[in-house]
Amino acid sequence: MLERIQRLGAFGLSFCERLGVSAVLLARVIVRRPRFVKALPLLVEQLYMVGVLSLVIIVISGLFIGMVLALQGYNILDKFGATVQLGQLVALSVVRELGPVITALLFAGRAGSALTAELGLMQATEQISSMEMMAVDPLWRIVSPRFWAGLISMPLLTVIFMITAVYGGYLVGVGWLGLDPGQFWANMQSSVDLHKDIMNGVIKSGVFGFVVTWISVYQGYYAVPTSAGIARATTKTVVYSSLAILGLDFILTSFMLGGW
Amino acid sequence: MNDDIIKINGLKFFRADKVIFDGVDLNIKRGKITAIMGPSGSGKTTLLKLIGAQLYPEQGGVLFNGINIHKLSRKELYKTRRSMGLMFQSGALFTNLSVFENVAFPLREHTELPEDMIRDLVLMQLEAVGLRGARDLMPSELSGGMARRVALARTLIKDPKLMMYDEPFTGQDPITMGVLMRLIKNANDVLKLTSIIVSHDVAETASIADYIYIIANGKIVGHGEPDAVMQDNSPWVDQFVHGLPDGAMPFHYPAKNYYEDLLNA
């Protein structure tokens, strides 16, 4: 019994320590003198790696989710003779929930795991150590551009996801199931609010972007520098990010519905 | 100026519960090549990381030019590291950059030199290590020896005062080993550096070193000029320099009695 309590205590202490280390890492990445001329090319490179290369998976997933949503929604709405509301259903589900959450989950799987693996491997091959010994701060040179790229990319990817999902809904609803396009768009336009729906969705995605990239760079930077260690760090990135996204989504939604 | 560039006093360092250094004292003379030797796992690389303040000791300190390197702020530490160079065993080249860009990296980070001057400096460094023709190759296309030579060029380009080499000869063929030995010796003498070589290749290291320290079991077990160390009869030094399989450092990892162990299966 005593041993169990001891183990619980040790786990608590190590959890707090890791939390502290990750907070220090975050502070060192964010709080520093900006060097725009040197930082911009690094940021652009990472925006490409993290953001642009995630575009394909985001667009394809967005399209299919919009299409499935329209198909399912049509069948249910049809029972109540309310199929004209399909545009509203697709748009609100995508903009409020599915857009930010699924983009963030896909982003964690595609870009977050890549960030962790890349940083972990740099740690294992002593590239980060050698940078430190060259008097170049790896937090500035390596971690910071990746962190900001993740933070900037996520809301943009989310908006792209929302647009393609709505278009996917349109394709199925109007193109296949024969709804009137005027009604589809008009109902959507009258029910979706720029501030309450779209902005809140984008704010969510900003928060998810922050958390996912933070988890990814922390797990990579402090990965145990062995192949098993990097594998574990990559898994942790995806698992922790997914849990954080779903948990935070609930909290943010409850705040947003309550009008903050 | 003081004759010792590095002074280490009563250095203690533990990793988890394992004692790596238990009161190490050593001095590195300016302008000389000092070798730190010892069996695998004796903490030689750890010592270099302690000198570069990538690790912090439990007790004792490392004075670099009279300044305790572990008491510096992060900013001051990075400034001090500009006068240090560490060549890693693997070379630790940046895998996403070409040979040329790897060598140019410190210049691009620390200076505002124009592109044509960076080009000239990089080519001069690469010429010195004999790899000017390999400038466009990627690190994955280099052999182990070439990677170390590129790493040497990259480290020397920022004009350090202290060069540290982590196992520079390990796993190299005799030709590459000869090339690396000549490069290290030349760099030290021509550029007026101070060099620390961490190695367990006794003959090669002893042939270019001015002074040797031997570490085992967390302590300095012998030191002196190469000839003196080779003649040293103390058990640790004798076993190490002559490569005897058993002696002060036992062949067997500590274990309980062999027969009891078998019978308890």
Interface residues (C-beta under 8 A of the other chain):
Chain A: T125 E126 Q127 S129 S130 E132 M133 M134 A135 V136 D137 R141
Chain B: K49 G52 Q54 Y78 K79 R81 R82 M84 G85 L86 F88 S90 A92 L93 F94 T95 F105 P106 E109 H110 A151 R154 T155 K158
